[in-house]
């Protein structure tokens, strides 16, 4: 079975400061990794994904994440946040199989609050 | 515009009164899935469908039914709703394995259900 842990339920940060949102996962098989963002009263949107290749993945809105296989982590970072980045962020994994991916396991989410 | 459309967006009902939440996508996606989002629990998968007439249980299927008679539609049925099904529900879809954009879910805007 797979699991995803987002240890920080809330992260307050001042505007223009850097931020890191942590994600650790557990899986006995290879997984694809994702970060999604949910703005208030909206559905989830993909920020970035890791499927294979370079472990440093760049996404939209200046976000990036690094896949660390030995630490089973996929932390999300942004060097300088804006007020508009205030949202809830979800890390997700999808175990890979020869028949394709069909299960998506989400973390409990991290609320990023950017302060002026 | 490519999208996943859910209806209703908001619903208040009473225990035992059958209801259906509709989900429709216009992207010809093979895979569709339902999730519920609860505070502190993140998103949990209820059911998913790999294609027409092919459905399977997710992590929390109890009390729910689904059907996939057409590729574009994937309704979620609550035969006898109970208060513990009060939640925010999301429908999502993605292309079939091997297609461009496979593995990446597109979410609907969500349906907030309250069962009294």
Contacts between the chains, C-beta under 8 A, distances in Angstrom:
chain1	res1	chain2	res2	distance
A	4	B	42	7.9
A	6	B	42	7.8
A	9	B	40	7.5
A	32	B	103	5.5
A	34	B	104	7.5
A	36	B	105	7.9
A	36	B	107	7.9
A	41	B	109	7.8
A	41	B	110	7.8
A	42	B	109	6.1
A	42	B	110	7.5
A	43	B	4	7.5
A	43	B	90	5.9
A	43	B	92	8.0
A	43	B	107	3.6
A	43	B	108	5.4
A	43	B	109	4.9
A	43	B	110	5.6
A	44	B	43	7.7
A	44	B	90	7.0
A	44	B	92	7.8
A	44	B	105	7.5
A	44	B	107	4.5
A	45	B	107	7.3
A	46	B	104	5.4
A	46	B	105	7.4
A	49	B	103	7.0
A	49	B	104	6.3
A	51	B	103	6.5
A	90	B	42	6.4
A	90	B	43	6.7
A	92	B	43	7.9
A	94	B	103	6.4
A	99	B	97	7.7
A	100	B	50	7.9
A	100	B	96	7.9
A	100	B	97	3.5
A	100	B	98	8.0
A	100	B	102	7.6
A	101	B	97	7.5
A	101	B	103	5.6
A	102	B	31	6.9
A	102	B	48	5.9
A	102	B	50	6.2
A	102	B	56	7.6
A	103	B	45	6.5
A	103	B	48	7.5
A	103	B	58	7.2
A	104	B	33	7.2
A	104	B	45	6.4
A	104	B	105	6.6
A	105	B	45	7.8
A	106	B	35	7.6
A	106	B	42	4.5
A	106	B	43	4.1
A	106	B	44	7.4
A	107	B	42	5.5
A	108	B	40	6.0
A	108	B	41	6.2
A	108	B	42	4.0
A	109	B	42	5.3
